[in-house]
Amino acid sequence: MGGVVSPPAKFKRFKANVACKWKGKYRGVTVKEGWFILTKLKTLKAAISAYKQRFDIEEMFRHYKSGSYNIEDAKVSEPRLLTLILLVSIAYTARIIEGKLVKR
């Protein structure tokens, strides 16, 4: 269930829409709240697609910083940090690909 709602005429100067999406279950987990996204995109599909890309990036950063890769606690200087980030990026990409293969 979902849709895009444009603001009433008296609020047109804001030039934004609210995209609403409620999904009963997501990846087998019951979802208690819907998504309400303030957007300039015209359709629900476009708004959800853009938000999903952003959400995926946020998940990646969470894994990098304090999740399974824990770069935040690495006590390394800048040249070594760049190498560490590169290695973690390769490992993360490999896990994503592996997960997609397992899902098939």
N, C-alpha and C positions, 0 to 999 in steps of 0.2 A: 504494500500500500504506500502511496506517496504522490507527490505533485509539487508544482511550483506555484507560489502565491505572489502576485504582484501587489505592491502597496496601494492603498486608496489614493485617489487623485490629489488630496491635500498633502500627501507625503511624496509626491513624484520627484521632488528635488533630490531625494536620496538616491534615486536611480538604482535600486537594488531589489532583489527578490529573496524570498525565503524558500529554500528547497527542503522538503520534509520527506523523510523515508523511515518507515517502520517495518522491520523484518522480524517475524516471530522467533526464528532461530537463525543463528549464524555459526557455521561450522559445528553444528550439533549442540550448541549452547543456547539456552533460552535468553533472549535479549529483553531486558527490562525497560530500556529507553530507546526512543527513536532518535534519528539524526535531524537536527534543524540547522541548516547551513545558510548563512547570509551570503548571497552571491549576486554577481552581475550576469551570470550565464542564464540563458533563456529557458533551458529545458532541464527537467529532473535528471535525465540520463547524463547530460553534460556535467552538471553540478556534482553528481555522485561519482562519476569517472574522475574528475579533477580532484575531488576530496580523497578518493581511494588512493590515487597516486601519492598524494601528500602523506596520507596515513601510513602507507608502505614505507616511505622514506623515514618517517618518525620512528617506526618500528626498527628499521635498520640502525638508526642512530642509537636507540635504546640498547640494542644488542651490542653495538660497538663500545659504547661508553661504560655502562654499568651492568650489562647483562652477561651473556656467556663468554664474551671476549674481554671484557673488563679493561679496556684501554685506559680508562680514567685513573686507575690505580697503578698503571705502569710508570715506574720512575726512570724514564729515559729522556735523553736530550733530543733536540730537534732532528738531527740527521737520522738517528735511530728510530725516532717516533715515526718519521715518514716511511721508513722501511717496515716498521710494525704495522702501520695502517695499510700499506700495500699488501702485506701477507694476510692480514685479517680480511681485507676485501676479497682476495682470492679464495680464502677459506669460506667466507660467507656466500660468495657466488656459487661455489661448489655445493654447499649445503642447500641452497635454493634450487639448483638444478636437480640435485638428488631428490629433494622433496617432491618436485614436480614429476619426476620419473616414477617415484613410488606411488604417487596419487593416481597415475594412469593405470 
